[in-house]
């Protein structure tokens, strides 16, 4: 038995209720935490050091603040045990609770690829008009990826939908031809050359390291100012 998702009816298999927009508030909170973590790690220790309440060693929190913000931005939206409901709702568990995206109202489709020693962690980033976001790969029970559901939903959209699809996501979903069509059903999003994927982890570490050092130096300068 499947749920009547739009009526917020529980699914007897999972004992849950799903509906369009579910988890959108949690998504906004997670995004705010990811953005504010580096700023708070910079300003709060500076203020406390200048007030003489803590020692200057706490300024080194800036070395980890960007990494923490990045982890929150990614892992807060990663889903597991994903299931489809009524053909157009895709719901999954996340670290911030159950999250549901409306495949019929997708606004953006991206792709997250993290190369590893054994294999690449390859997931789709789905964002809908209700403010929901999920980062997914497989459906519950290992019954396959979410690709078929997402591709079908995108092909069904009206010609003026304007869904932004990144180049890498279009490649995975076999939609590159659709993206280049003159109608406005799908719009070309960010383009990243496939050869750069393998270097992204190293490049990210390098950029984060430089930025973290810069924030730490700025914190020391602000703490010593005046």
N, C-alpha and C positions, 0 to 999 in steps of 0.2 A: 504493500500500500504506500503510495507517495502522498506527500503533503499538498494541500492547496496553499502553496506558498504565499500567494498574494493575499490570502485571507488570514495569514498568520496562524495556520493550523498545524499542530504538532505532527511530526512524522513518527509513525509507530515503530519503525525500525530503529531510529536514533533517539527517540524521546525528546526531540528538539522542535523549535519553531523557527522558520526562516521567512524573511520578507525583504522586499527591496529597500535598500538603505540601511540594512542591519549592520551595525558596527561602524557607521560613518563618524560618529562622535569619537570613538576610540581611535580611529584613524587620524582625526584632527589633533587629538591630544598627543599621539605618538609623533606626529610631524612637528608639533610645537616643542616637545621635549628634545627631539633631534636638533632643532634649530637653536634652542635656548641653552642646551648643555655647554657648548663652548663659551657662550657669552657669560653665563653664570660662573663657570670655572675661572674665567678671567677676572670678573669684577668682584665677586664675593671675597675671595682670598685677599685681593688687593685692599679692599676696604678694611677687612679684619686685621691685616698686617699693619696698615697705617694706624689703626686704633690700638695696636699693641696687644691684641687678644690672641693672636697665633703667631708662630714664627714663620720666617720666610720660606721654609721648606715646603709649605703648602702651595706655594706658587708653581711648583712642578706638576700640580694637577693638570696644568695646561698641556702637558706632554701627552696626556691620554684623552683629553676632552673631545677632540675631533674624532678619534677612533670610536669612543663611546657613542657620539652622535651618529656616526655612520652605521654602527651596529644596530642602533635603535631604528634608524630610517629603513634598514633592510629587514631585520628579523621580526620587527613588530607586525609586518604585513605578510610574512610567509605563512602559508596555510598548509594544513595536512588533513587527511580524511575528507577530501573534497567530494561533494555529491551534487548532482544536478537535480533541479526541481522544476516541474512544469515546463521543461524544455528551455527556459530562458533565465532561470536563476541558478547561480553556482555558489554554493555555500561551503565554508570550510572552517575548521578551528584555527585560531591563531593565539599567540601569546597574550593578546589583549581581549580574548573572547571570540565568540563566533562572528564571522564576517561574511557578508553576502554581496555579490555583485550581480547586476542585472545585465545579462549578455545582450539583451535587446536594446540597451541604452548605453553601451560602451562609448566612451569618449576618447580613450587612448589605450593603445596596446604596445607594450615595450617588451624587451627581452633582457634577462639578467643571466650572464654567463660567467661562472667563476671556475677557471681551470684548476684541476687538482692533479695529484700524482697518478691516480688510477683512472679518473674520468672527470669530465666537466659537469659541474652542477648547472644545468640549463633549465631556466624557468621563464614563464610568461608573466609580465606585469600588467594586470588588468585594472583599469580605472573606469568607473561608470558615472553617469550624470547625477546620481544620488550622493556622490562623495565617497563611495566605497572603493577600496583598493585591495587586491589580493595578488600575491606572488606565488604562482602555482606551477606544478608540472604534471603530477599524476593524480588520477581519481582514486577514491577509497578502494582498498582491496587490490590495488595494482591492476585495475581493469583497463589500463591505457592512460594516455595523456589527455589533457584538456583540449588539445589542438582541434580535434574534429568539432567539438561544441563551439569553440570560439570562431573557427573559420566559417562554419555554417551560419552563425549569428551575424557575422560581418557581411557575408554575401547576401543575406536577407534584408539588410538595411536599405533604406530609400536612397536615391541617388544624391540627395542633398544632406546626408547624415554628417559628413565631415569628420569621420573617425580618424584620428592621427595614429598611424601605424609606423613604427620605426623600421628601418631597412632590415635589421637583423630579425625582427619579428615577422616581417613580410616574407623573408626567406624561409623561416621555419614553417610558416603556415601556407607556403606556396601561393602567396598573394602579390608577388611583385608586379605581375601583369595588371592586376586589378588596381594597384596603387597608381599606376601610370595612366590609367584611363582618364579621359577628359571630364568625366562626371565628378561630382564632389562626394561620392560615397566614402572613399578612403583617401586620406591625405598622407603624403610622404612625411615621415618624421625624421628623427635623428639618424644619420648614416655613419656607420663605423666600419672600417675595413676589417675583414675577417682576420687578416694577418696580425692585427693589433691585439686581438683577444688574448693571445698567450702572454703578451707583455703587460697587460693591464694590472695584474696583481703587483708586479715589481714597480711599475710606474705609480700606482696608487700609494704604495708604501713610501716611495721617494717623495711624492708631493705632500703626503700627510706628515712625513718627518720634517720637511722644511717648514710647513705651516705651523706645526706644533712647536718647533724651536722658535719661530717668529713670535707666536703667542706668548711663550714663556719669557722671552726677552722683553716683550712689551709689558708683561705683568711686573717684571722687576723694575722697569723704568717708571711705571705708574706708582709702584709701591714706594720708590725712593724719591718721587717728585715732591717738591715742597719741603 
